[in-house]
Amino acid sequence: MTDELLIADLEVSIGDKKILNGVNLTVRQGEVHALMGPNGSGKTSLAYTLMGHPDYRVDAGSITWRGKDLLAGPTPLGMSPDKRARLGLFLAFQYPSAIPGVTVASFLRNIYNAVHHPKPAGAEGEDAIKYTGIPLAKFRRMMEEKMAMLRMDPSFASRYVNEGFSGGEKKRLEMLQMAVLNPELAILDETDSGLDIDALRTVAEGINATLSPEMGVLMITHYQRMLNYVTPDQVHVLMDGRIVMSGGVELSHQLEANGYDWVRQQVGLPVGVLDEAGAPEPVAEHA
């Protein structure tokens, strides 16, 4: 079995709008890949497609993970998100949602059970009632170990999920989820978005603490600043729905110095793309 994510000639639409126009990308376990690009280039759409978001439609191409076809299945996008999670995929959201009334500890135990100890298929009645998943004491020890590794205050576990959290706290909770679930492929959607320099450094330390040879990472970001703390093996530039340039970490420094118009010049795309009103290209909802 090949321990890699293989995306080939992927074309994706949402409604009547084509978002991805032939993406090719390979991410192996143990590698960190940074995906950069301007607003509206399709970065988040790629992340959502990889996890099976129902709003997106695959028009062409393939996605395989460890030799399994993610597009084969009962939903319009193939395999359902929960099954992808059980195969080792994880998505850290750019804008995590709040869940009032649900504590962080309860939430983490439930998602851990859903991924690693799912209720047996067809379990009903007494069998379903007996199902408890990971013992509470064992899970609490594991959660506390992960929180200590991420240097998080233990009181964090008793707070409601993302309710009243700062931007940095929301992103740290995403890192705690990743540490608890221990995925084999982590997709981090603009984890640096909205963070000040101290919060950015803290979140980056959390990412580095969870990296391992058994986990591949696709890190989506606008800016080079995150890559000052988390060093990628490869950097890719997504524009107009396809990857137009790839290289080592030095590519991120070139982008920081020269901007995305430099990339357009290098690959022969129109420079200074404008919308119909003649204003700079807007931030798309499904950027």
Secondary structure, DSSP 8 states (H G I E B T S, - for coil): ---EEEEEEEEEEETTEEEEEEEEEEEETT-EEEEE--TTSSHHHHHHHHHT-TT-EEEEEEEEETTEETT-SSBTTBS-HHHHHHTTEEEE-SS---EEEEEHHHHHHHHHHHHHS---TT--HHHHHH---S-HHHHHHHHHHHHHHTT--GGGGGSEETTT--HHHHHHHHHHHHHHH--SEEEEESTTTT--HHHHHHHHHHHHHH--TT-EEEEEES-GGGGGTS--SEEEEEETTEEEEEESTHHHHHHHHH-HHHHHHHHT--SS-B-TTSSB----TT-
